[in-house]
Amino acid sequence: MIKFYFSLAPNPMKVALLLEELGEQYEPIPIDTRRGQQHTPEYLTVNPNAKVPAIIDGDTIVFDSNAILLYLAEKAGKFIPKDLRTRAAALEWLFWQMGGLGPMSGQNNHFAHYAVDKIPYAIDRYRNEVNRLYGVMNKRLAGHEYLAGPYSIADMACYPWIVPWERQGQNIADFPHLKRWFEAIKARPAVIKAYEWTPKINPGQGGIRTAEERAILFGQTAQSVAAMAAKQ
Ligand SMILES: N[C@@H](CCC(=O)N[C@@H](CS)C(=O)NCC(=O)O)C(=O)O
């Protein structure tokens, strides 16, 4: 049984989508990042980066969401194309998500919703960049049913980052091909199931941050995370 270290956030959701698609047996282990559970010495042996998700599959430990997607897809021989060219396309979009869509959406969310100081330059910069990235996906999806052709881990990596499009200050109706892709994925039984169980197990991860949560989550330094781990 795969141990799935999880919180209700886009990166862990990617893995939940794949586990459901594969019909894997797994045990979700909630990590409440608002309370600093990602910094315990035990968890750091699973994920040295002190973030979720991570998995333990027998004697294999994998951290970082897209590395987990690749591991599970390759192990199952599913949702990662076998043909070299199509596989390259899937990897392209997988890396594009990890280098662009994820971090830019994360910063957009941070400056628009969490930062106490509302800095117009930062808010505009990241909202615009996310808008540009939605445009890139929209253009790709104009000519392809899914990002790499067939439904793959590239789509699973991107989908949870598009779910909060309103909170991202975007209008999905401006991106008709992205919207078509989004609706098609939303209707998949595995996706419905993943979004059904996850909020029940690990509620309240989004939304407003208390002063205590802010101290844990924001402004982490090498020194502060070492101090947090020592305190646990
Ligand atoms: N590159 C990592 C990023 C993981 C990440 O940022 N996870 C967030 C939730 S989406 C987290 O654990 N945040 C808690 C923290 O920053 O302390 C991955 O894709 O797994």
The ligand as an ORCA input file, in Angstrom:
! r2SCAN-3c Opt
* xyz 0 1
  N       8.099     21.449     -6.075
  C       7.344     20.903     -4.989
  C       6.563     22.019     -4.339
  C       5.738     21.503     -3.178
  C       4.997     22.618     -2.442
  O       5.286     23.802     -2.605
  N       4.019     22.194     -1.645
  C       3.263     23.137     -0.847
  C       1.790     22.794     -0.986
  S       1.246     22.989     -2.679
  C       3.707     23.007      0.610
  O       4.043     21.936      1.059
  N       3.717     24.119      1.329
  C       4.083     24.154      2.724
  C       5.306     24.987      2.994
  O       5.748     25.723      2.093
  O       5.816     24.929      4.109
  C       6.374     19.836     -5.532
  O       5.899     20.011     -6.643
  O       6.113     18.841     -4.842
*
